[in-house]
Structures are given as C-alpha cells and as structure tokens.
Amino acid sequence: MSKLPVRIASQALSAFQTGWLRQSHLYLHIGLHKTGTTYLQQQISAARPDLREEGLIFPTTGLGMGIFAGPRQGKMAGHIHFGHLFGNEDWAQAGHLLPLLSREARIAKCRRILISVENASYVRHPDRNPLSRHVLGKFGSVDILVYLRRWDRWIESLYKERLEGGETRDFPTFLAEEAWLLDFPARLAEWERLCGPRIRLKVFDYDTARRGAGLLGHFFTEALDGMTPPVERRSDKTANPSLNASQSEALRRFNTAERKTARSREKIDAFLNSAAFKTLEGSEGFFSEAERETFLARFADQNRQILARYDIDLLEP
C-alpha cells in the first residue's frame, strides 16, 4: 500500500486535532547520550506536578515503557516514540502521537512542552525526512536542545553504555567503526538545516554546565530560558553507574559468550551484581595518557568550528 494516502489522511486528521500545539512552544531535548539525559529525565519526571503549575508539561505521551525503558533497571528511554518519527517516515504513528500530545497539554493547560529523547541524536539525516519538518511544524515555535561533551570522555562513556546493550566489539574496533558519531559539527549541521524563523538549535557544554549551577540548574536556567529548577531528588541508586576498563572487558566477554543464547535481563543483572564483577579494578578510561593526547589532537578543527558557531570550547583545559 502506498504511503501517500496514509500521509494525506494523517495530515488532515492531525491538523484538526493538534490546534493546541500551534500556540505552544516545544523544547526538544535530543541528548547527546551520556550527557546526563537520564538524570534530567528522572528529576523532571519526579517534579512533573510542580512544573505543570509553572506552565511546562513533561508529557507521558510517547514515553518508553517496559522493554523500551532501557537496558538497565532504573534507566529511562525518554520519549522514544517521538524519537522514531525523526528516523522513520511513519505518518500513521505521527497521526497518533501528535493528537494525544495536544490533548494532554490542553488538559494540563500548558503552552510549554518538553520532550526528551536522546535516541533522536542518533538519527542520520533528520533534515531529509519530510516527517521531521511536519512534526516540528505543528508547534508555534521550537528549541532543539543538545549537550556536547569532550570527545574522549564522551566516546569512552558511550562505549560502556553500549556494552550494557550487548556490544561485543573491543574498544579500538568500536572507535574505528563508529567514527561518524564523533563528527559533532556534521551531526549538528543536519539539525541546523531543520531550523528557521520558528525553530532554533541551542547547543551547550555538558562539563561547563556541571561545573557551574549543576546540570539540573543549567538545564532550567539556560536551556529552558530562565525557569526555576525543581528541587533535586537525590537517590542512592545511580541509573548509569560507570564501569572501569576491567569491568568493561569482562562485560564484553560475557556478551560474546552469551551472543548465541538468550541474554535475559535476569542474567545480565546477576552478572553485573556478582561479587567477582564488582571487585574488578582498573582504570576509568581506555586511552593511555599519550593516546589520549594524540586522540584529542584530531579534533582541533572541529573544536574551532564549534567555538565559532556555538561559543563552546570543548578542549578548554
């Protein structure tokens, strides 16, 4: 069946049902991964009732649930179903989600909507997907929010998270085969091409944010244009505890051994919580000091571009 009839029907129905969105401002937070997105989602979710009083809704529409909640217990996937719209031309899904979102925001009487979905940052060429423009065009105005992190720290942290999802490649192979992820200017340029009079891209430095008012404070005062941050809810459990190099290699070997069997959530948790795994010691990173210096030298030109375009110096000492 042709996509065209579905697209036309979806547009017609969506235009009728999404009137509230046209008078609303969308904050679309797309990560990057490993820049505190899970922490922000947890804090914002806990403060949802207070934020509604301030006119900001963190909707339940589009949130990942159950098996979509992430590879680790306690981790959120954010509004993963909205993230799919930027990577797929699924007009039927858009025709379902947008009216639901409009209804939820209208009932809450909120004209500011925050959608947080770090998986959207993995989408390649969102500017080439007509559905991206259709979705963003439903709102009166849009801010696309991105946090960047120094290349070496970011890719090491990302690799550790991928291991929890079943990654079996060693770090050098992962680094070579996923090099496109490290081209921040190119990835940002694709989102820039979606921008216009009503849509802007706002880019921030994750490490600078943490050193200042803290990530939660920075997100509200800078990314959300001067909103008062909610009181931080502290927890003894960390959704994304960091692995050291020895633990990472042990998990990679576990993934490789389990590749031909059912790698269940229970088996993963049992492995991660075992005394043998927890007592493994090693360096936090995968680069030697000399390798790290050589690696970062590769990004001098990218850093100049980011500094000129977004006033961010990721290589600042």
Secondary structure, DSSP 8 states (H G I E B T S, - for coil): --HHHHHHHHHHHHHHH-GGGGGSEEEEE---TTSSHHHHHHHHHHTHHHHHHTTEE--STT---GGGS-SSTT----SHHHHHHHHS--HHHHHHHHHHHHHHHHHHT-SEEEEE-GGGGG-S-GGG-HHHHHHHTTSSEEEEEEEE--HHHHHHHHHHHHHHTT--S-HHHHHHHTGGGG-HHHHHHHHHTT-BTTEEEEEEEHHHHHHTT-HHHHIIIIITTS---------SS-SS----HHHHHHHHHHHHHHTTS---HHHHHHHHTSHHHHT----SSSS-HHHHHHHHHTTHHHHHHHHHHH---TT--
